[in-house]
Amino acid sequence: PVRNFEDAQGCDAERYGARLVASPRHADVALVTGPVTRNMAEPLRRTVAAMGEPRLVVAVGDCAIDCGEFAGGYGIEGAGADVVPVDLAVPGCPPEPGDIVAALRRVTGR
């Protein structure tokens, strides 16, 4: 029987070595999941700067890649790559869970 969403979709990210951590100092990868607002641009820069080397930034979804429908909106600083260097982009609105897991597998090597 299917017990949870991950079982149903076959997209359990932890199976591939991806897990959430409490501090950017313990992170290898940062996910940008939407357009970066003016209020969040500096916290994003600081978060990425606090990560150890090597570090990767992944833009997940069209809004993180090019601001999507929020482009030019009030309070929008820009896409993830306008604020921090982005190493990988996962297109989609929203991206398919399998595409996100495939990107995580690519960066973790699992």
Secondary structure, 3 states (H helix, E strand, C coil): CCCCHHHHHCCCHHHHCCCCCCCHHHCCEEEECCCEEHHHHHHHHHHHHHCCCCCEEEEECHHHHHCHHHCCCCCEEECHHHHCCCCEEECCCCCCHHHHHHHHHHHHCC
